[in-house]
Amino acid sequence: MAISFSAFAQQDSVALEPVVVVGFAPERFMAGLKIQRVDSAALRQFRFQNIGDLLAFNTPLAFKNYGPGRLSTVSFRGTSAQHTAVLWNGLNINQPNLGQTDFSTLPVAGFDRLSVQYGSSASAVGTDAVGGSLLLESGGAQPEGVRLLLGRRQASFGNQQTQAGANYGAKFNDALHFSGKTLYYDGQMNNNYPHTERRGYYVEPSTAEQRGFVQDLVLTGKKSRQLSAHLWLTDNGSTLTPENPDARQLTRTQSRRAMIQYQTPTWTWRTAFTRDLIDFGAGDYSQLEHTATDRFLTRLEKEIAWSLSGGAKVNLRVGGEVAHYRTRVDGYAEPFITENRADFFALSRWQFGPRWLVSASVRQAFVTRFDPPLTPSLGAEYRLINRDKYLLTAKGSVSRSYRVPTLNERYWKTLGNPAIRPESGFNKELGVEAKWLPTDNQQITTSLTAYHNRVDDWTYWNPDRNYRVENLQLVVARGVEMQAQWRATFPVWQTGATLGYALNRSSQERVYNAYAVAIVGQQLVYVPVQQGTLSAYAQRGIFRFTAQMRAQTRSFTTFDNSNHLPGYALVNLLAEATGQRGRWQANLQAQASNIFDALYLNVGRNAMPGRSFSLNLLLTYNSESR
């Protein structure tokens, strides 16, 4: 996405200068919403880990974790994993049958930029963006020359990962520039735990393999015209109790994602194909349950910009997207199912001088045999104080959202419900952001956000109907989020700290049968009421030291809140050194995780492994270095 780095990195969203854009950065049309951009230092520290690990220590998001290398799903603001849109270069990559993404399969190293958007953004993103969105970008234009990298991670319990890749760029003439990125990663989690239980809780044995290939190619020509191609292949396997041939379970997921995109200063055309495969087996694996789903997608967008009297600037982006789905699932009532979808949207951004920014957008989706609701949104930001060393911005947003039911919810044999309705949400939020420069070498940024999200027709696998899925629940999520960051640069040292806190009450509010009386007003399962993160770093020369902490209160495991997983706090320590000789650079990182050996449980009420250690080495060759 060609957008100036200085504008993209601002904590506030009110731009003082007009932004020239090639392509589509959805954040531009999300005035009033909270957006957190993960900085390059955090991406570097977590490059051998998955995005679930990264976000757990850098955001106030809740995660349902089944163990190292196994399924890890996210909860934005008290919603479920199916209420989170995960976008890769603008393409929603949620698995259509399940309606969610396994965050343990998203490698941090595969992406150049990562943004976390909180709250509903259906008008800009589409289905699933009820609680929030994760925006992943890769394949930006690279500088001239060749940059080779080779990395290795060796960790406790026999776990390891290898990465090899290259970034490259070449300028053919004054008007034509070619660049690309290639990455291969291969991880093996043997999980050779030294114990079978911790403090009376079973430590479940498992193994996992994760490998993938990322390829991005970008050709930039005259007048900011750009042609790009993107490929992402993944192959992930997880085996539960591998040494027990009678009880073991295998889950293997594979994805093939390909995209071609052509951009001009005003037009963007994109076409994509994805194939998602799931195989599940138990025992001797003689009968694997197989799922195969293909998606074909084409999208066309046009942006118009003009200036109004008084210095106001307006951007209007209109477009449409059509997609064809086809799926084969062993457990469906029909062996082969096809479906067509379409979206039409209009996104607008209104800049009134240096203080006001307004976004007004609308989207209408169309789905075979369904009628998704119209989803408008309105957001605004106002610069209350606009001084050289102190900025204070107030923001607010109201929006509708929707979620198209998953293919499993509609077509699963006996339990699926073809007549199920799309979920519909109404999100409201207010917040303030401040940026203060107390001295020339210090910066403090803070934000405070309050939200209220009402989701109607929430789907529920009803035990009274033999777990047939139905639109029964009305869920209301409300809460407060706070973030603060301090950074300072001294003659010898660089240091900083980041604090995050979230208070969330998410509950089912509709009585739909006798059982529901006992759960109305109770906190949703696996959603802690309070959680927080704290990180601090100090850097001197080639050395950097970081401490990270994550804590959360208990999370309930039953709808009536009679059982729960206890709260916990985890602390990690990292030390790294970077050295350079000629065109070669080496980065060595030592990490101690859960240094106090805290006991915490996964979704299956089994103990997670205790204290662990890892050693990471990344070698880089840059042809342009001297």
Stockholm file with secondary structure:
# STOCKHOLM 1.0

chainA/1-626         MAISFSAFAQQDSVALEPVVVVGFAPERFMAGLKIQRVDSAALRQFRFQNIGDLLAFNTPLAFKNYGPGRLSTVSFRGTSAQHTAVLWNGLNINQPNLGQTDFSTLPVAGFDRLSVQYGSSASAVGTDAVGGSLLLESGGAQPEGVRLLLGRRQASFGNQQTQAGANYGAKFNDALHFSGKTLYYDGQMNNNYPHTERRGYYVEPSTAEQRGFVQDLVLTGKKSRQLSAHLWLTDNGSTLTPENPDARQLTRTQSRRAMIQYQTPTWTWRTAFTRDLIDFGAGDYSQLEHTATDRFLTRLEKEIAWSLSGGAKVNLRVGGEVAHYRTRVDGYAEPFITENRADFFALSRWQFGPRWLVSASVRQAFVTRFDPPLTPSLGAEYRLINRDKYLLTAKGSVSRSYRVPTLNERYWKTLGNPAIRPESGFNKELGVEAKWLPTDNQQITTSLTAYHNRVDDWTYWNPDRNYRVENLQLVVARGVEMQAQWRATFPVWQTGATLGYALNRSSQERVYNAYAVAIVGQQLVYVPVQQGTLSAYAQRGIFRFTAQMRAQTRSFTTFDNSNHLPGYALVNLLAEATGQRGRWQANLQAQASNIFDALYLNVGRNAMPGRSFSLNLLLTYNSESR
#=GR chainA/1-626 SS CBCCHHHHTCSSCCCSSCCCCBSCCGGGGCTTSEEEECCHHHHHHTTTSBHHHHHHTTSCCEEEECSTTSCEEEESTTCCGGGEEEEETTEECCBTTTTBCCGGGCBGGGCSEEEEEESCCHHHHCTTTTSEEEEEECCCCCCSEEEEEEEEEEEGGGCEEEEEEEEEEEECSSSCEEEEEEEEEEEEECCCCSCSEETTEECCCEEEEEEEEEEEEEEECGGGCEEEEEEEEEEEEEEESTTCTTTCEEEEEEEEEEEEEEECSSEEEEEEEEEEEEEEEETTCSSCEEEEEEEEEEEEEEEEEEECGGGCEEEEEEEEEEEEEEEEETTBSSSEEEEEEEEEEEEEEEEETTTEEEEEEEEEEEETTBCCCCEEEEEEEEEEEECSSEEEEEEEEEEEEEECCCHHHHHBTTTCCTTCCCEEEEEEEEEEEEEECSSTTEEEEEEEEEEEEEEEEEEEEEGGGTTEEEEEEEEEEEEEEEEEEEEEECSSEEEEEEEEEEEEEEEECCCCSTGGGGTBTCBCTTCCSEEEEEEEEEEETTEEEEEEEEEECCEESSTTSCSEECCEEEEEEEEEEEEEETTEEEEEEEEEESTTCCCCBCTTSCBCCCCEEEEEEEEEEETTCC
#=GC SS_cons         CBCCHHHHTCSSCCCSSCCCCBSCCGGGGCTTSEEEECCHHHHHHTTTSBHHHHHHTTSCCEEEECSTTSCEEEESTTCCGGGEEEEETTEECCBTTTTBCCGGGCBGGGCSEEEEEESCCHHHHCTTTTSEEEEEECCCCCCSEEEEEEEEEEEGGGCEEEEEEEEEEEECSSSCEEEEEEEEEEEEECCCCSCSEETTEECCCEEEEEEEEEEEEEEECGGGCEEEEEEEEEEEEEEESTTCTTTCEEEEEEEEEEEEEEECSSEEEEEEEEEEEEEEEETTCSSCEEEEEEEEEEEEEEEEEEECGGGCEEEEEEEEEEEEEEEEETTBSSSEEEEEEEEEEEEEEEEETTTEEEEEEEEEEEETTBCCCCEEEEEEEEEEEECSSEEEEEEEEEEEEEECCCHHHHHBTTTCCTTCCCEEEEEEEEEEEEEECSSTTEEEEEEEEEEEEEEEEEEEEEGGGTTEEEEEEEEEEEEEEEEEEEEEECSSEEEEEEEEEEEEEEEECCCCSTGGGGTBTCBCTTCCSEEEEEEEEEEETTEEEEEEEEEECCEESSTTSCSEECCEEEEEEEEEEEEEETTEEEEEEEEEESTTCCCCBCTTSCBCCCCEEEEEEEEEEETTCC
//
